[in-house]
C-alpha cells in the first residue's frame, strides 16, 4: 500500500507517461449534487494530462489504446440498482477487460464495500467481485479502508493506494449568527434548546436515523436534533417513518429537501455536533463535510471514521446514548455557569 496526498503522483506511478485519464462517471453530472469529483480532480487539471469524464463508457478508448495512447481509466462506484444498470455493468466489464488486455491501466476508487441500497444483492456481489480483480490499483481514502477492503475482496493490500478525500470549500459561520439566520429561514427551528445535534445528508436506512430517534423517544435527553436532507432513491418509505416519528418528538426536527451551499453554511454553523450513525460505512463524505466546517462529530468506530481526531466514537447503541447524555449534561452545566 502507498499513501500520497496527490492523485497526480499516484497516476504517474501507475503509468509514468500517462497523457489522458478517463473518469467514470461524468464529473459535471456528479458535481450538480456533490462537488467531490471536481475537487478530487482539480490537481489533474493543473497538469498536461487530458481529463475526460463520462457516464457512458465508449469503445473508442479501445481504439485509442490500440493506437498507443498512454491512458488510465479511473472508475468510481460500481453497483447496480435495477435490471438496466445490471446490464450496463456487464457491458462495462467487457470493455474494461478488453482495455486492460490491451495494456490500459485501470483504477477503482472503492467508496463502499457493498451498495447501501441493498438491492440486487447477489448481482452486485458477483459483479463487484469480478470487477475487483481487474484494476491495476485500487484507491481508498484512508489506511483503515485498505485493511477492510483487502479482507472483504481477498485482495493484496499492495494493490491499494491512499489519497485522502479533499475538504470541501465552505463558509464557516459564527454560531450565534447562524442560529439567528436558521430561525429566520425555518421558524420551527427558532430558539432551539442546546446543544444542537445535526444529522445532515441523504435520508437513507443505513444512516441509522430511526435508531437515534428511538433513543430520544425512550430516554429523556435535553438537546435538539435536526435531521436535514433529501430522500435517497428507493428510501421513500423509510423517510416517511422518520418524518412521522420526528413529528411526535418535541426535540427532533425533520427538514426534507436538498440544501444549497448557503443553507449548509447556516445548518452547520448553528450545530454544536454532527452525528453520524452509519450502520455500515467505508468512506464518509458527511464526515469530510463536518470536518470542513470544523465541527465536532459523534461517529461509530467503522471504516475511515475510526481515524477521526475531532470526534467522540461509539461502538454500540449504549455508548451512543451515553455520549448524547454526556453532552446534554455538559451543556446544562455550561449554561448554569
Buried (B, 14 or more C-beta within 10 A) or exposed (E): BEEEEEBBBBBBEBBEEBEBBBBBBBBEEBBEEEBBBBBBBEBBEEEEBBBBBBEEBEEEBBEBBEEEBBBBBBBBEBBBBEEEBBEBBEEBBEBBBBBBEEEBBBBBBBBBBBBBBBBBEEBBEEBBEBBBEBBBBBBBBBBBBBBBBBEBBEBEEEBBBBBBBBEBEBEEBEBEEBBBBBBEEBEEBEEBEBBBBBBBBBBBBBBBBBEBBEBBEEEEBBBBBBBBBBBBEBBEEBBEEBBEBBEEBEBBBBBEEEBEEEBBBBBBBBBBBBBBBBEBBBBBBBBBBBBBBEBBBBBBBBBBBBBBEEBBBBEEBEBBBEBBBEBBEEBBEEEEE
